[in-house]
Amino acid sequence: MLKTSEFRVKDVINLRDGKRLGNIADLEVDLEEGTVNALVVPRGNRLLGFFSRERDYVIPWHRVVRFGTDCILVEIGDQAEGEEP
């Protein structure tokens, strides 16, 4: 079992191109269903979450492949939220 605090220190890696996407900044949770819908990873360099023109990576839960000890493996295309690879 993982604590939410452990999510923030794990690197998120895209299996399609091996690119490090960053660290998880937020989770989208459905409180009625009790499920995690997506991981949110900020794009680009941000200063305390401000001054970024790029949209965040919103990675649907079904795109999470594996949780490792040091990283989280996902499989996404180059698209932003809502678009399938």
C-alpha positions as CSV (number, residue, x, y, z in Angstrom):
1,M,0.0,0.0,0.0
2,L,1.2,3.5,-0.8
3,K,0.6,6.7,1.1
4,T,-0.2,9.8,-0.9
5,S,3.0,11.4,0.4
6,E,5.0,8.7,-1.3
7,F,3.5,9.7,-4.7
8,R,5.3,13.1,-4.6
9,V,8.8,11.7,-4.5
10,K,8.5,9.1,-7.2
11,D,9.4,10.0,-10.8
12,V,6.7,9.4,-13.4
13,I,8.3,7.8,-16.5
14,N,6.5,7.4,-19.8
15,L,7.2,3.9,-21.3
16,R,6.5,5.0,-24.8
17,D,9.6,7.2,-25.0
18,G,11.4,6.7,-21.7
19,K,10.9,10.4,-20.8
20,R,10.7,11.5,-17.2
21,L,7.5,13.5,-16.9
22,G,8.1,14.8,-13.4
23,N,6.5,14.1,-10.0
24,I,2.9,13.8,-9.1
25,A,1.4,17.1,-7.9
26,D,-2.2,16.0,-7.5
27,L,-4.7,13.2,-7.8
28,E,-8.2,13.3,-9.3
29,V,-10.4,11.3,-7.0
30,D,-14.0,10.3,-7.3
31,L,-15.2,10.5,-3.7
32,E,-18.6,9.0,-4.4
33,E,-17.1,5.9,-6.0
34,G,-13.9,5.9,-3.9
35,T,-11.6,5.6,-6.8
36,V,-8.6,7.5,-8.2
37,N,-9.4,8.7,-11.7
38,A,-6.1,10.3,-12.7
39,L,-2.6,11.4,-11.7
40,V,-1.7,15.1,-12.3
41,V,1.9,15.9,-13.2
42,P,2.9,19.5,-13.9
43,R,4.6,20.1,-17.2
44,G,7.7,22.3,-17.6
45,N,9.4,24.3,-14.9
46,R,7.1,25.9,-12.4
47,L,7.7,28.2,-9.5
48,L,5.3,27.1,-6.8
49,G,2.8,26.1,-9.6
50,F,2.7,29.5,-11.1
51,F,3.9,31.1,-14.3
52,S,3.5,28.0,-16.5
53,R,1.9,28.2,-20.0
54,E,1.9,24.5,-20.5
55,R,-1.0,22.3,-19.4
56,D,-0.4,19.6,-16.8
57,Y,-0.2,16.0,-17.8
58,V,-3.4,14.4,-16.6
59,I,-2.8,10.7,-16.8
60,P,-5.9,8.5,-16.6
61,W,-5.6,5.8,-14.1
62,H,-5.9,3.1,-16.7
63,R,-2.7,4.4,-18.3
64,V,-0.7,3.7,-15.1
65,V,1.3,0.5,-15.8
66,R,3.2,-0.1,-12.6
67,F,4.3,1.4,-9.3
68,G,8.0,0.7,-8.6
69,T,10.1,1.5,-5.6
70,D,11.6,4.6,-7.3
71,C,9.2,5.5,-10.1
72,I,5.7,5.1,-11.5
73,L,5.5,3.8,-15.1
74,V,2.8,5.1,-17.3
75,E,2.0,4.8,-21.0
76,I,0.8,8.0,-22.7
77,G,1.2,9.7,-26.0
78,D,2.3,13.3,-26.5
79,Q,-1.2,14.5,-26.2
80,A,-2.7,16.5,-23.3
81,E,-5.6,15.5,-21.2
82,G,-8.5,13.8,-22.8
83,E,-6.7,12.6,-25.9
84,E,-5.8,9.0,-26.5
85,P,-2.3,8.2,-27.7
